[in-house]
Amino acid sequence: MKFSRIERHLSSNIYSMENQAFLSKQVLSELKQIKNLLFENKTVLNVEELAQYTGLSKSKIYKLLSKKLIPTGTNANIRQKFFYKKDIDLWLMGTSKEDLEAEEEFNQLLSQNRKR
């Protein structure tokens, strides 16, 4: 009789530990989802976040920065590099902000000429 009581107690503890492990995994999964949602809403990224966002290594990003081949935010009071997510999206797609502005200006000129 004592033996079965011990077995039940051990069995109960094992079940409890398995349940705790399952719940821990579930909580971690949900935290990752929340973190991803928060990341999607960010408009400004630092180098580490940019590496995560683009899949580029941090050293590759620093090389691109040194050659001025990647769009970056500018603020004389901030030493840390930062990047506007929308500019990075355009850069990744092979379109620069200047290209879009030039296209918009061209379209406005065409629109004005049509009105005449």
Beta strands, then each sheet from edge to edge (+ up, - down):
strand 1: 44-46
strand 2: 82-84
sheet 1: 1+ 2-
end
